[in-house]
């Protein structure tokens, strides 16, 4: 019986990201010239707005079409005016894939993250302006956790676990919200009655 349970656990662990892209998703990812950017979906388009509001599903890191999606997302982000992150739903694919510019690293590289999950958030918050590539002419100030603990996978199906803080943590939270169909315009409305207390943070003095 114990061996049977162990086998079930192993099976679940191996198959958790076994889901591949559908034929429709592959057709979208491979449409046109695959060496060009995919168009970024907008909320003022009713059909595209529905995609942006939908829940995204996990994807197998070993799916052969995934590197193409990541590259076309990267090109889409590079073609924006100051964009610092993008999520797969923003190019029409409801899968848990994001790109984030890592301002916490040298030269601020843009990196991909497969099936990202925030497993811890600090109670200490940042407040800062945010815009969205999918919402034209929208910008407002939002509260986000100052630091987060993140789990994600790479294209070799290797799991990573790291702490991120500051502005880069804000970008992660924004993009991962997209994977749950949360847009900052809706977030602003839902949180309009929230209240926050300002606190002072001290650093130990050195003598």
Secondary structure by P-SEA (a helix, b strand, c coil): caaaaaaaaaaaaaacccccccaaaaaaaaccccccccbbbbcccaaaaaaaabbbbbbcccccaaaaaaaaaaaaaaaccccccccccccccccccccccccccccbbbbbbccccccccccbbbbbbbbbcccccbbbbbbccccccccccccccbbbbbccccaaaaaaaaaaaaaacccaaaaaaaaccbbbbbbbbbccccc
